[in-house]
Amino acid sequence: MLDSPSNHSTEATALLTPIQYEPKPYLLRSNSIFFHDWRYVFEGNFNWKTTAEKEEGRYFKDLKEPAKWTAIDMPYGIRLRTVQSQNTEPFLDVGKPWEEHLRHPSVVLDSGIYRLWYGTRKNMCYAESDDAFTWRKPRLGIQEIEGSKHNNVVIGMKMPPQPDYFNLGNVFVDPSAPATERYKALYMRRIAPDVMKAFTAKYPGELSPHYQDGADEDIEKEVLAVGGAVSADGLRWKPTKLPLTVHRADTQNMMYFDEVRNTYVGYFRTHVFRRRSIGRAESKDFRHFPLLDTIIWPDASVGPSDVWYSIGRVSYPGAPDYHLMFAGAWHVTEDNWYHRPATSPDGVMWGWVPGERPITLGDGRAWDAGCISMGAGMVALPGDRVGIPYTGYHIPHKYPRSPGLGKFAWATWQKGRVVALEAEERGEFITKRVRFEGNTLRVNVNTKHVGSLAVEVVGEGGKPIEGRSFADCDVISGDHLDKVVT
């Protein structure tokens, strides 16, 4: 049973998203309002009034004079818009014989060190950096590649007890785990018949309809499944004996520990009418997940040849209650990908953000002009920026290829500016009632020379608090990432 985000008892039911009953005033868990969606913007109210300004309510009979619609705290003149990323030059390229095909970067900023795990065709490799741009590939001495352990491979094709690594998902830090399992990894693995039999014996009836490596294969053949591994240092890994779930999902599946829901949440590829889609599953136990539920499928909002190929789920740094998804669609007509942003207040309910695409292909025949794919993990970067690693290829997705393919770069945004609440001219809104810590209000704002922002603080009755009205607010104008309101 899920724990309510409000720490209220939910013994009577196990709601998939108990946040829908979050009590007022709403708790700002990260002590911030990011306008990624409308969750904290009050939708407004209204009344019907007569010419005598008498409120008539919404239901009445025999009205003797016309009634006038009157807005109450109604938002107007504002919209949400995706901010396009600014992309860096590549920071990591193929450089070693075992790096024939770079893909699926997964980054964590841990104790001031940027730690990167990335996939190749047969291995999971590791690199680290002090500044996010200059990277070290240490000789770890863990996995043997062609007779030598002088490499940066941490999980290989035949790591005991031979999980048969196939495809990296992501690596994440688990704040709930003991020190021996602080790091967790998600990846695809091929499982032998004996492992398959052990899984079906322990979890009868939990085989995914898409577990097989081919539509006509039988259960006795090797199949793809979602594997997991744990580690104390992120380098030496111990795989789980059984797969987390037997499901065929050969993309960068993603997982994290949800500190609000107190559960592990994973996003995986699923299929709807054989079209690639995005699914979700959660579990209190990292070592076993139930059958997946599809949450996003290629609906009428995308083109007839488009399918959802990659997931790109991250949370904003320091704000685990702000979920972002940079879903990658394979535009089969042109054999390339485009990305579409979505946001969620709880990781369950998702909605698309309007505006331009958050990241676009490079120009002409640039290194990332053929195909791009968002990686895992959004982290703070130098210079008041945040970023997600992405993979770029100079050729289309299914173009005939040879070893030496793929580079990593950063898709970056200014701090707090992934989605903008925008007013082209005059705009106004009021937030929902919220609870927070502190007595200083800071805003992230950018105005034109003729523009300004005014802030008012109202009490429970909706009236301005003395000394905190629009008339009292000092003028806020210009470009500020962290401006104190006075």
N, C-alpha and C positions, 0 to 999 in steps of 0.2 A: 504494500500500500504506500502511496506517495505521501510525503510530508508536505503540508501546506506551506507556501512561501511565507505566510503570515504567522507560522508557528501555531496556528489554531488546530484543534483536533479535527481530523477528518475520518473518524472511525466508522461513520455511517456509510461512506462511499469512498471509492478510490478514483477520483476525477483525474482524467488525463492532464487537465490543466486547471488546477484549483485557483490559479491566479484570477480567474474570471469572477471569483467571489472575494477578491482582495478588499478589505474594509477601508473606508475613508477615515482620515486623510491618508493618501497613499505614501508608503515608505520609499524614499529614494535610497535604494540599496547601495549604490555607488556614490551617493551624495551629489549626483549630477543629473541634469536633464539634457540629454542629447536629442535633438529633433530629428531622429532617424525615421520616425513615424508620428502618428497623432496621439500616442498613448497618454501624454500629459497635457494635451491641448484641450481645453473645455469646448465641447461642441456647441455651447450656447443654449439659450432658451428664448421663449417669447410669450407675449400675451396679446389678446385681442382687446382693444379699448374703444370706447365710444368717443365722440368728439368732445365730450365732457371729461375725458381722461379717466373714465370709470372703467376699471377692469371687469370684464364680463365673464372671464373664464372661457373654457373651450366648448362647453355644452350649455346652451340656453335656448329658450323659445320666445317667440313673439318679440324679437328685437325691433324697436321702433325707429332706430337710426342706424346708419352704416357703422361698421366696426373697422378699426384701423389695426393692422398688424404692427406690433412693437417689439423690436429685438431687445434681448437682455444678454449682455456679455457674449454677443455673437461674433465669432471670428470672421474677418473679411480682409481681402486684399493680400492674402498670404498663400503660399504653395510650398510643397516639398520638391526638391530637385537633387538628383544624383550629381556629385562632383566628380569630374573625370580625373583619373590619376595622372601623376607625373612620373614617368618611368625612367629609371636609371639605365646606364650602360651595364652590360653583364658583369657580375661579380664572381662567377664561377663557370668554368668551362671544362670540357673533357680534357683530362691531362694525364690519365693513367690507363694502362691497358685494360683494366677491369671496369673502366667507365665508358663503355662503348655507346651507351644511350642514357643520358641524364634525364630524370623525370621525377616528379612528385616530391618537391622540397618541403620540409617540415621544420619550422624554426621555433626556438624557445629562447627568451632572454632570461638567463638564470644567473643571479648574483653578479650582474654586470658583464657577463660573457654571453655572446650570441652563439648558440649551439644549433647546428644544422645537421639533420639527417636527410639523406636523399637516396632515391632508388636508381639502380641501373637495371639492366635486363635480368641479371641473376643475383644481385647483391643489394644490401642496404649499407650505405657508407656514411661516414661522419666527418664533419669539418667544424671549425670554431673560429671566432673572430672577436677582437676587442672593439671594433668600430663599425661592424656590419658590412664593410666593403673590402677589407683585406683579410683573406681567409687562410687558415692553416689546415693541411690534411695530414694529421699526425700518423706516424707509423705505430700502430697500436699493438701489433703482435698477437692478435686475437684469432683471426681466421686465416687459414692457409689458402693462398691463391697461386696455382701453378708452382707449388713447391716452396713458396716463401710466405712468411707472415709480415713482411715489411710493407704493410698496406693500411688503409683506413677503413677496411670492411669490418662491420660489427655483426651482421647477420648474413649468412651465405646460404647457398642452395642446399648444403648438406650439414647444417649445424645440428649437433646431437640434441634431442633424439630424432634428427632428420625431419624437420617440419617441411622441407622442400619449399623454401621461400619462392614466391612468384611475383609479388607486386606490393610495394610499400603503400601503406595508408598514411598514418601519421604517428608522431611521437608526442606525448603530452606528459606534463607533471601532474601527479595525483596528490592533492593536498590532504586527502583522507587516509592515505595508505601508510603502512609502516615504512621505515627507512629502506628496508630491503626491496621494496616494490615502489619506490617513489616515482620512477619513470615507467611508463607503459607504452607499448607499441602495438599498432594495428597493421596487419598486412594480410595479403592473400597467400594461401599455401595450397599445395597439392597434397591430398591425403590418400594413403594406401587403403586397400580393402579392410585390413584389420582395424585401422582407426575408424573407418566408416562403420563397421559393425559395432565397435565399442560405443560410438556416439548414438547410433539408433537404439542400442540396448538401454542406454541411460536416459535418452530423451525420445521415446517413441512418438511418432506423429509429428516431429518437428523438422522434417526435411523440407527445405524451400523448394517450390516448384521449379526454380531455376538453379538448382544445385549442380546439375550435371555440366560437364565440359562441352557436351554436344547434345542436341535434342534427342538423339536416338541411342545414347549410351545407357548401359544398364548399371545397376548399383554396384556391381562387382568391379567396375573399372575405376581408376583413379579419378577423383573429382576435385574441383576447386572449392575451397571453404575459406571462411574468415578466421585467421589465426591471431593469437595474441601472445605477447611476451612481456616479462617484467624485469626490472633492473634497478640496482641501487645507484648506479652512476651514469646510466645512459649509454654505457659502452659494452658491458658484459651482460648478455641477455639470457634469460631462462624462458623458453617457450612454454605455453600451457600444453598439457598432455593432449587434451581434446580441443578441436576448434571451438571458437566462441559461438558460431552458428554455421550450419552447412548451407551456404548460399553462394551462388556464382555472381561476383560483383567485381569485375576486372577494371577498376578505375581507382582513383585516390579516395577510398573511403576514409571517413574521419570520425574521431571519437574524442570525448572530453569528459571530465568529471564535473557535473553540475552542482556547484556549491549551494545553490538555492533549493534545488529539488533533492539534493543529497542522493544522487544516482548517477550511473554512467549512461551517457547518451551517445548513440552512434548514428551516423548518416551513411547510407549505402546506396549503390545503384539497385534499382528494381526495374520491373518491366510492366507496362500496361498495354495490352493489345500488341505485345512484342515491341513496343516502342520504349526506348530507354527512359527511365524516370528516376526520381529520387525518393528513397525510403528512409524510415526512421525506426529505431528500436531503443529501448532503455532497460536497464537492469540494475539491481542492487549488487549483483555479483559480476565482477569483471570477466569471470571465466565462463559465463553462459548468458546468451541473449535469446529472447523469444523470436518467433517469426516476425519479419519486418512488415511495417505498414507503409504504403506509399503515401507521401504527403504532397508531392509535386509531380505532375505528369504533363506531357506536351498537349496542352489544351488549345483552345481556339485563339489564344493571344500570340501564338508563335506560328511560324510558317509551316506549310504542309510537309516539307522535307526535314524539319527540325526535330531533334531529340535531345533530351537532357543527358549530357555525357559526363560532366564533372560537377563537383558539389561546392567546393570553396567556402565552407562554413568556418567562421571565426567569431570571436567576441572582441569587443573593443578593449584595448589594454587598460587594466584597472577597473573595468566595468563589466563583470560577468553577466549582468542582467540585460546587456545590449548585444543581441545576437545579430550577426550579419551573414548573408550568404551571397557569394558571387558565383551564381550557378552558370556553368558553361554549357552552351547549346552547340551541338554539332550541326552546322548548316550543310547538310549532305549535298545540296545542289552545287556548292562551291568547294566542298571538302575542307572547310575551315570552321573555326569556332568563334562565337561571340559570347559575351557575358552579360548577365542581367542581374541587378541587385535586388535582394529581398531583405526584410528585417523582421525580427520577432521579439516579443517581450519575454518569452519563456522557452523558446526552442521548439515549441509545439505548433503554435499558430504563426503562419508566415504570410506576408503580403508584399507585393512588388512595389518598388519605389519608382516613381516616374522620372523622366529626364533622360539625358544622354547615357550611353554605355559607359560603365566605370573604367574600362580599359579597352584599348583598341589595338588592332594589328599594326605592326610597323609598316613604314612606307616602302613601296617598290619591292626590291629584293633584299631588304634589311634582314638582320639575323633573326628577327621575330615577325617577319612579314607573312610567313606561311601558316603558322598556327601558334596559339598561346594558351596556357592553362594556369589558373591560379593555384598556388600551393596552400599549405596549412600553416596557420599562425599569423596573427597581426601583432606586431611589436612596435615599441617606441624606437625611433631612430634619431641620430644626432640632428640638430638644427630644428627642433620643435616639429618633427614630422613623425608619422606612423607609416608602416609599410607591411606588405604581404609579399613573400617571394613568389615569382612566377617563372614558368618555363617557356622559353621561346624556341621556335624552330623556323628555319629559313624555307622550309617546304611545307605543303599542305599535310593534313593529318595522315592520310593513307598513301601518300606519295612513295614510290619505291625508294628505299633508303639503304644506307650503308653505315658501318660504325663511325663514331665521331659525331654524334648528333645530340643537340640540345645544349642550351645555356640557361643560367639563372640570373635574374635581375630583380630589382625591387619595383613594385607598383606602390607609389607613395602619395600621401595626402598631408596637408598641413594638419597639425594637431587639432582634433575635434571637428574636422571639416570633411567628413566622408559624405554626409548628406546635409544639404542646406535648407533651412527655413527661410524663404525669400519673399520680399515685398518689392515689386517693381516700382510702385509709387507709394501710396500710403497704405499701411497695414496695421492691424490691431488684433490682439487675442489675449485671453486670460488662461493661465494654467489651471489644471485641477488642483484641489487642495492637497498639499504634500507635507510630509514630515522629513526633516533633515537635521544634520548636525552643524553647529557653527553659527556665527552671527555676521558673516561677511558674504555678500553676493558678488560673484564674478561672472562676466559674460564674455563669450567668444563671438566677436562681431566684426563685420566689415561693411562700411557704408561708403557711398559716393561722397564727393565734396559737398553736395547739396543735401545729403541725407544725415539723419541722426536717429538715435535710439533713446527712448525714454522708458523708465521702469517705475511701476507703482506696486506697493505691497499692501494687500487688503487683508482684513481680518475675517473672522468666521462669518460675520454678517454681510460681507461683501463691500464694506466701506473702507476707504484708505486709512491706514494707520497714521497717526499724527506724525508729521515730519517725514513721511515716506510716500507722498503722493507724487503724481506726475509733475506738479508745479514745483515740488521740492527737489526733483532729480537734476543733478548737474548734467550738462550736455555731454552725450557720448557720441563721438564722431570719429571716423577714421578706421584703421585696420588694427584690431587688438585680438590677441589670442587669449588673454587672461586679464581683462580690465575690471578693476574693482568699481562697483557702483557706489556712488556717494550722493 
